[in-house]
Amino acid sequence: MRVGRKPGGKCQCRTVGSLLMATTPAPAKDRSFVRTLLRLWPYVRPVRGRLLTAAFVAILASCVGLVIPLVLKWMVDGPIAGRDPAGVWLGALYLLLLGFAEALLFGLRRWLVARPLSRVEASMRAALYRHLQRLPVSFHDRWASGQLLSRGTTDLMLLRMFLAFPLTFLLVNGVTILVGVIIMLAQDWTLGLVILGPAVPLLVTCVVFEKRYATAARRAQDQVGDLTTVVEESVLGIRIIKGFGRHRSQARAFRELSQRLRGTELRKARLLATIWGVIVTLPEVAIGAALVVGVVQVADGALSAGTLVAFLSTALALRWPVESIGFLLAMTQEAATATERYFEVMDEKAEETDPVPGAAPADPDDRGLRFHDVTFRYPDAPPGSPPVLHHIDLHVRPGESMALVGTTGSGKTTLTALVPRLYEVTSGRITLDGVDITALPRETLRAKVAVAFEEPTLFSASVGDNVLMGAGDTADPAAVERALAVAQADFVHALPQGTGTQVGEQGLSLSGGQRQRLALARAVVGQPEFLVLDDPLSALDVHTEAAVEAALRQVLADTTALIVAHRPSTVLLADRVALLSGGRIAAVGTHHELLRSNAEYAHLMSGAESGEQEEAR
């Protein structure tokens, strides 16, 4: 089950089935896996020297291994044929030294790549995290958290493995096969042609395998992302699952996803088994045929025994480079898919940090917070769908508090999200003290505007650190105490380490009212010029709410505030009230004026008052 927010701020619960349909991004268009992998170059470039050195060392090690058959040829045709024990011992020493050199060179290659590749993975993960922080809220509305998590963990692990092994050995094995074929042709060209016989079928098999495996690899990695999402959200929503007794249905849904992933992995295994069977069988048949032809030539005196031994030893030495093609291609395809998935996120356009060119000039006479003919439609809304907000004209005067009231789904939360530019207006503009918010750098805008949401989010940090997130770089412990006092969050001092107490994941160790008060403290700690509160007291009991409101009045006296309100007591905090109905401003006035003149507002408030009375009993 996934608990999320619909556009407009309403909560929703989605089952696993609908989650898969809604959160798995569409695969990118088909492209060459080589072109896809080349996108890694900016990250690899800083360590290219060590990687190239490692590749050269590995090629040298493979070539050292190909010298061994030539030593065998010398031993068979020389000391062994001439019955020279000293020569045999010398040849054995040569073989021992060559084997030791080969092992040493491969060990050196591993040492050369270990540190730089961990640096590449770390830099890519850091770049992904930085980019995620700069992506607009509309992006995070579309993407499931598990899909993003799998890209930052599993996919980057696959890329590190690819850079450590397949990338190097595709080159090394290619060079090894080329050098080995040249050596075999130099020994005897007829036997060389016999060995090269399976080359064409092998190439055709690899091409077919590459296309089919790419599809299966992409599907598997997307399914891992879906599975990660379900696990993560099941853990975060464990209270809901247990509270409604849904653990069996969740386990069943998880099992179905796991079976689907298992089926995809089995398809990958079948494809890999098929290509490996072909790659292993054809060279073995060719070596067998070369052995028969070579023995006949030795019997006829056309070929020396040493040459045949050297030829067959070289062919056997090439078995591993040839047989490894299958799983090297598989790992390369998985790396290409991981690269594609990584850059699906990195290619998303980040929020512009600089002012938008062409923004309206400042008007010094237009003070406070003002909406000028603002219309908004969600970016992913179907074409032709009606906007969420229609031609909003609203002026919150300097130092004034404006309450925003309306039925559920009227667009209140959406309107407040436009002020800090969590979403961009579709048309119209919003100004702060006469300055178009698009003319301000986002960092400057968000330093001026503080927000507190109805559903507070706390991080796995101390209470003090959570509150100080609203203070920018001005980390003042005294400011934390003032903010906690405004939010009536004295319960913090009863915690084991006070403000230094670590808050668990999403603050679930605290009650809803406690989380909401900490979120309110976070909003007021930086003494912002503009304050946007989205029903910040909804989880409080009426007595605590009254205490918070009394303290909050002092804060509101020094700031310009827009407050989403449902309770009459919260509305009374404001100087004026705006009624939002059907995405439009239906009326603006004081609480008492609207009670007398607007039936819809009176109906909303009468229902809210009844609810408060029931809650107080």
Stockholm file with secondary structure:
# STOCKHOLM 1.0

chainA/1-617         MRVGRKPGGKCQCRTVGSLLMATTPAPAKDRSFVRTLLRLWPYVRPVRGRLLTAAFVAILASCVGLVIPLVLKWMVDGPIAGRDPAGVWLGALYLLLLGFAEALLFGLRRWLVARPLSRVEASMRAALYRHLQRLPVSFHDRWASGQLLSRGTTDLMLLRMFLAFPLTFLLVNGVTILVGVIIMLAQDWTLGLVILGPAVPLLVTCVVFEKRYATAARRAQDQVGDLTTVVEESVLGIRIIKGFGRHRSQARAFRELSQRLRGTELRKARLLATIWGVIVTLPEVAIGAALVVGVVQVADGALSAGTLVAFLSTALALRWPVESIGFLLAMTQEAATATERYFEVMDEKAEETDPVPGAAPADPDDRGLRFHDVTFRYPDAPPGSPPVLHHIDLHVRPGESMALVGTTGSGKTTLTALVPRLYEVTSGRITLDGVDITALPRETLRAKVAVAFEEPTLFSASVGDNVLMGAGDTADPAAVERALAVAQADFVHALPQGTGTQVGEQGLSLSGGQRQRLALARAVVGQPEFLVLDDPLSALDVHTEAAVEAALRQVLADTTALIVAHRPSTVLLADRVALLSGGRIAAVGTHHELLRSNAEYAHLMSGAESGEQEEAR
#=GR chainA/1-617 SS CEEEECTTSCEEEECHHHHHHHHSCCCCCCCCHHHHHGGGHHHHGGGHHHHHHHHHHHHHHHHHHHHHHHHHHHHIIIIITTTCHHHHHHHHHHHHHHHHHHHHHHHHHHHHHHHHHHHHHHHHHHHHHHHHHHSCHHHHHHSCHHHHHHHHTHHHHHHHHHHHTHHHHHHHHHHHHHHHHHHHHHHCHHHHHHHHTTHHHHHHHHHHHHHHHHHHHHHHHHHHHHHHHHHHHHHHTHHHHHHTTCHHHHHHHHHHHHHHHHHHHHHHHHHHHHHHHHHHHHHHHHHHHHHHHHHHHHHTTSSCHHHHHHHHHHHHHTHHHHHTHHHHHHHHHHHHHHHHHHHHHHTSCCCCCSCCTTCCCCCTTCCSEEEEEEEECCTTSCTTCCCSEEEEEEEECTTCEEEEECCTTSSHHHHHHHTTTSSCCSEEEEEETTEEGGGSCHHHHHHHEEEECSSCCCCSSBHHHHHHGGGTTCCCHHHHHHHHHHTTCGGGGGSTTGGGCBCCGGGTTSCHHHHHHHHHHHHHTTCCSEEEEESTTTTSCHHHHHHHHHHHHHHHTTSEEEEECCSHHHHTTSSEEEEEETTEEEEEECHHHHHHHCHHHHHHHHHHHHHHHHHHC
#=GC SS_cons         CEEEECTTSCEEEECHHHHHHHHSCCCCCCCCHHHHHGGGHHHHGGGHHHHHHHHHHHHHHHHHHHHHHHHHHHHIIIIITTTCHHHHHHHHHHHHHHHHHHHHHHHHHHHHHHHHHHHHHHHHHHHHHHHHHHSCHHHHHHSCHHHHHHHHTHHHHHHHHHHHTHHHHHHHHHHHHHHHHHHHHHHCHHHHHHHHTTHHHHHHHHHHHHHHHHHHHHHHHHHHHHHHHHHHHHHHTHHHHHHTTCHHHHHHHHHHHHHHHHHHHHHHHHHHHHHHHHHHHHHHHHHHHHHHHHHHHHHTTSSCHHHHHHHHHHHHHTHHHHHTHHHHHHHHHHHHHHHHHHHHHHTSCCCCCSCCTTCCCCCTTCCSEEEEEEEECCTTSCTTCCCSEEEEEEEECTTCEEEEECCTTSSHHHHHHHTTTSSCCSEEEEEETTEEGGGSCHHHHHHHEEEECSSCCCCSSBHHHHHHGGGTTCCCHHHHHHHHHHTTCGGGGGSTTGGGCBCCGGGTTSCHHHHHHHHHHHHHTTCCSEEEEESTTTTSCHHHHHHHHHHHHHHHTTSEEEEECCSHHHHTTSSEEEEEETTEEEEEECHHHHHHHCHHHHHHHHHHHHHHHHHHC
//
